[in-house]
Each structure stands twice: as C-alpha cells, then as structure tokens.
Amino acid sequence: MQDGQQSLNENSPVKGFNRRLIIGAFVIVLAIAYLTVNGLRDNATYYLEINEVLAKSSDLDEQRIRMGGKVLPGSISIDTQNLIYDFQIHQDGQSVTVHYQGTTPDIFGDDIHVIIEGKMQDNGIFHADILTAQCPSKMVARVEQTNLEKPPHK
Amino acid sequence: MAYSDIGYVSLVVALVMSIYTGIASITAVRFYYAPLLLSARNGVWIISCLMLIASGTLIYGFMTHDFGLRYVVLHSSVDMPWYYISSALWGGQEGSLLYWATTLSVLAGVATLRNRNRYGQLMPYVIATIMIVIAFFLTVLIFATNPFERLPFSMPDGRGLNPLLRDPGMVIHPPMLLLGYVSWTIPFAFVIAALITGRLGTEWVRAIRRWTLLAWSIQSIGLLLGAWWAYHVLGWGGYWGWDPVENVAFLPWITGTASLHSVMVVERRGKLKVWTISLVILSFLLAIFGTFVVRSGILSSVHSFAESDIGHLFLTFFSLALVGSLALLLFRLPQIKDEEGFESPISRESGFLFNNLLLIGIGFATFWGTIYPIITEAFTGDKITVGPPFFQQVNGPLFFVLLLLMGVGPLLAWRQTSMRALVKSMSLPLVLGFSALIMSQLITQKPFVALSIGALVFVTATILLEYKRGLIIRKRNTGEIYPLALTRLVSRNKQRYGGYIVHIGIILIAIGIIGSTAFQTNREVNMKKGESVAIGRYVLTYEESFSRIDPEKEILGSILTINRGGKNIGTMVPSTEFYNKFQGQPSSKIAISTTLLDDLYIFQASRPTDNDVTLSIFVNPLVMWIWIGGTVLILGILIAAWPEKRTMWTSLTQTAKI
C-alpha cells in the first residue's frame, strides 16, 4: 500500500491507476471492519451468573446468554423418548429451571457443574440448546499435582 | 546422580553454547575472522546433538517407566501402549517446549549445513537470530518448566495419557503443527539478517521462499491432521469449530499464505518488500503466540494467564521480538520502500495485493474474535464468548471473494492487463460459472451455496484453461505428445503449475466444506432394541449392546445394522470407553462409514443398555473431499518445491569436492 501513498504526492504517470488501487483497497478494509464489528455485536454471548440472570431477566428478552451452575440433586426429569431434560441449576442459594432438548454428556447428573447456553423465556424457564458439563479432570489434575509437590512421607 | 540429569545438563550446556554461538558468529563476521565462524557453525551442530540427547533422555524415561520423573508420572502409565509414548512426549507444557527447542536446533543445523557455501554475509546473522530464539526456549525450560524435574520419591504408576489424546491422529497432529510453528523461525531469521546487514537485494528473497514454503506446508498438514482428528474423535460431527486453539494455529498459516503470494511480487518486480518482510515477521510472532496460547490456557480466561508460570516470560520475549523487528524495519525503511507504484490496477501484482488484503482481513477478524473475550473481561469484567457464527459470518464472504480472485489472478499479466484481454480469457469460465450458479440455485434453492458452486466452477475452469494453454503452446513448439508435453510443462515451471495444483486442492477442500456445512443432517434419537431410524438415504436398526473389559478400560458399545438405499451394508459399532484412571471422562469411539457422496457418522450419547441407546447421528455430505483435497494440496506443494535437477547435481558435486 505504501506504493500508492507515495505516488499520490508525485506527478507520476501512474497516479490515476494507483488512486483506483487505493480506493479498491480502502473499500476492502472498510468491508472487513464492518463485517468484524457487526459480527461481534451479533455473536458475542454473555456469560452471566444465576443471580445476574434473575435480576436482569426482564431486559434479557431474546438475548442469547450462557450461564453455569450445579444441577440440583433430584431435580432432573427426563423424557428419554424425546431426549427432553428438565432440571434446576443452583449457585449461591439461587436457582433457575432449565428446559433442554438434546443429548447430554455421559457424566451429566446430580451435583455436576454444567454450562448451558440459550434464552430466558418470559415464564422464567431457561430454554437451553447447548449443554456442556464442566470436565472434572482438570480439577483432579490440579489436586494430584499439589499432592505430587508435597509428598506425604520422607 | 540420576540418568535424567544428563537431560538437564544437556539443556544447560546447550544454553551456554547458544549464547557463545550467537556472539561468535557475529564477532566473526564483524572482524572478518574465519576460524570463529567455523567454530560458530560447529556450535550449531553441537546444540542440535545436545538437544537430541535431552529429548532422548526424556523418551528413555518414558520407555523405562521412570515414575520418579514428574513429567513421566503426569503423562504416562505402565499399561499405556508404547506407540503412545511419543504423544506423551508432547502431551504437556514442558515436553512440547522441549520438542520446540529440539526441532528448532535440528532445523538450524540443517539450514547451516545447506547454506555453508551460500549467503555468506547473511548466515552469521541468521545463526545469531536463531540462537536468540533457542536461548529463550532453553531459559524457559531450565528455569520455569523443567521437564526433568524429579520427585522426592518414585510413584508406583503414572496418571496416564488423557483418553482424548489416545488416537493415531494425536501421534502426528501436534508434532506437525508445532513443527510448523517452529519452522517460521528460519524465514524470520533470514529477514532479520537481511535487515541488519542491509543486504536487501535478491539473496534473502530466494532464501525465505523455500523456508516459507516449508513452514507453510508443514503447517497445512498439521491443520488438516487436526481437522481429521477432531472429526474422528470429538463427536460433534464437524472438523473445525473456530475454537481459540484452532484459531491461533490458523493465524500464522493465513499470514504465511499471504507472504507466499507477495514474495512473488518481490521476486518478479522488486515491489511489496516492506509488506512481505512484515508478513514474515508477523508469521513468526503469531507462531510464538500460538505456541504460548496452546500451552498456557490464557484464552479460557485472563486469570489463567496470571496462574501460568511461563506467561510473563513469553510476554516479555514476544514484546522484545515485536519491538526489535519493528525498529529494524523502520531503520531500513528508506532502503526498501518501493520506488514507484504499480503500473496498473489490473495486473498480476495488484491481484496479489488484493489477495494479501483479504487474507490479512481474515487473519485480523479471526485474531480479533479470538482475543475479544479476553480484552472485554480485562476492561469491563464481563465474561463473553464469541462463537463459530461470528467467524463464519465474517470469514465466509472474505473467503468467497478470495476464491473468485484465485480464478482471476492467474489470468492477469504482470505490469498491465488490458480489460479486453482479461474478459476474453475469462469468458468461457465466466459462462460456465454462471450456468453452474443458476443450475445450483434451481436445484438447492440456497443462494450462498449456488454462489459458491458458481465460483468454484469458474476457478476450476480458469485453472484447466491455463493448463490447456500451456500444453498447446508446448506441443506446437516441441511436437511432443500430450502426456510428455504435460510432464515437461509442469517440471519446467514447477512453481507455477504446482501452485495451480495447490489451488485445485483448495477447491476440493472448499467443496467438502460447503457440502458438509450447508447440507448436514443431524438426528438425536433414543432407540429401543430392534427399532429402526431413517436419516438421509440410510436406515439404522439397533440390534443389541455389548461390553468388554480390558485391563485399563471398560468398553460399552451398541451394534447397529445399516441399510443404505435399500441395501444392507453391514454393521456399525459406536462405543464409549471408560478408562480406570479417567473415570470422569468417558471417551467416545465414533463409528463412521465414508463414501465419496456422504459420511454416516454415529456418536453414542448415552450408555447403551439392552433396552435402548441414545445416539447422535449425522449425515455429512462430501466430507471425504476435504481429505482428498488435502492430499492434492500436499501433492501440489511437493511439485512446487521439488528441487531442480541442476541444483541437486551441483550440491552433490560440491559435497563430493569437500
């Protein structure tokens, strides 16, 4: 691009061509900037805590959000035939009812920490279409690592 | 003293050697003292040996199940098959950094050997630059994450390798990708050497072309293998998820692709030098960034950055490399600024310029989308994620324009092309492209798909016409028969026609991506025993479950009979493996039946019982073409990079003389 800037200052015969080149490049750069900014506005999903979701639920209409919490023991009811899961997740004493259709990770169950993505409905039920379970292996690794660093004997 | 100290001592000696070698090679060239240069060269080779010894020591630790070594405990176990030892080697942070430093030292050795009689003025600085990079990695290995750290006591058994990594794909994908990152150091070193010495003529261009192509090829293979691994192991029916780790591997590939194209403008016209140099520097910086990101977990949250013990070291090195190369570039700017602009906006060189702009745009959008969550969290405290739709939405159109340009580019002449000549040579491909567009719109009713198919047909037609044109001229001039003329045509212009084959590979990959994104069907079903489910042209029947207990794992699977288009094609058995040591992390073995038309992809989503099983079933059209395209791409690279007979001959005779 430095070619163009230079020739603009000079009276070279190639000036006109390079102006067109710069305009073309400029249009591309603008288009990319527009696509990026616009895309981020549409596609950034906020991660909210349960209490934030409950507090803001009125202004969240139709906005996709992610949230996490532990599955309340005994709250899961499953319709195996249609793969529909209704359960509650809780965190810091507050809970939300979740409605989810799809497959679940194998470790999904009581007391498992899950992260869900979807939309809050007017009736206060969260309709999730993505459900992932926080993999416990990372925690295990950390515990074991600390154990390794601090030997029990010797 | 334990044998593993050999590894540690090798690292320390290698660090000292790398500092010596760097200083010696610069001193030698400054003071015209040849013996010191020879000594520096030997230094490079000694460092390669030391690094190989260090890696060998760690491998020995794995092979002998030395559970007194912390790294071995964390990444292997007694019952692990031997062929996964190698993937355990780079399964963690310490090992992969060791691998980085080792492969870099070997590449440095090869570069020094190959160029011992070439680039006399550049090589000392190339060596010094590489030595700085090696010294950095050795510092990290010695002072922050020592792979040879011993535990005060021996463990009875190790933790074993994460089940997700127990796959043949994982044995070759990470080393390829890391090697891709590593190889960016060599072109970077040549660029830095050229900037320092001010020898910015043609030498460095020749040198970086080959090394850039090498880095780019290795990284292409690494990315393809990664996609293949994700498709066969992760179970969500796709091969590319715009995950941060994928994105950072994609970035140097994108800037590398751009530099591979702009370097042709430097070679042919001596223009776009600043641009090309910046791209090579950027690719190297992104490779460092990628290595760091993959192993530090910074992208999951800013907080993990603070926790990581190598974060600040990498940040410091990255900043120094950035500031240093930028300062050098600014210092030499008056010398490398282009004398004048392009002659015409419709020319090969401006085609390359637009190609570069689009690629940089894709890189920028991908980079921004990847780090946006970190920046947002750092400044506002809000946690956000940017999902795949962002990347598809932004990069989709850019790739589309890039694809069109891939068709037009080869038809553009250097310096200037008249609009009339361009339209004339494009007319047939344009007609074919438009007919394909209209036909596929009528059939699929999907405008985006129709546009893409139109573009693909257009590009393919231009490439085939290029071949035809070259072939006819050659046959007319030499009277050779077609097959011979074709072979000679390609072998006399390897870069050009090899490059076209790479383009064909990209087209095939694009066909696979478009087909599998636009026409994927997915059903998640709970099946009772004996029940059948139809998806696409397939009918699946759940026959029964099975289970097997191995020493290190339990396997639960479901047996399905498959019917394709009314014909029984046998059984498929998706299963889940529960490793004793990784209870919380069941690992799925996906069943895939592949044809050129579509893949039937079955993921077992629940533990099967005798009564029922829950499956996630995908029909992924045309995925096979991604792998075929990948193979064609590699073939194209091989043709483009195949050494000239004459240079091979001269280098052979040179060796004989020595």
Interface residues (C-beta under 8 A of the other chain):
Chain A: M1 Q2 D3 G4 Q6 S7 S12 V14 F17 N18 R20 L21 G24 A25 I28 V29 A31 I32 L35 T36 G39 L40 D42 N43 A44 T45 Y46 Y47 R66 T80 Q81 N82 L83 G102 T103 T104 D106 I107 C135 P136 S137 V140 A141 E144 Q145 L148 P151 H153 K154
Chain B: R70 V73 L74 L151 P152 F153 M155 R159 N162 K271 L272 V274 W275 K337 D338 E340 G341 F342 E343 S344 P345 S350 L353 F354 L357 L358 G361 F364 A365 W368 G369 Y372 P373 T376 D382 K383 I384 T385 V386 G387 P389 F390 Q393 V394 P397 L398 E524 V525 N526 T576 F582 G584 Q585 P586 A605 S606 R607 D612 T614 S616
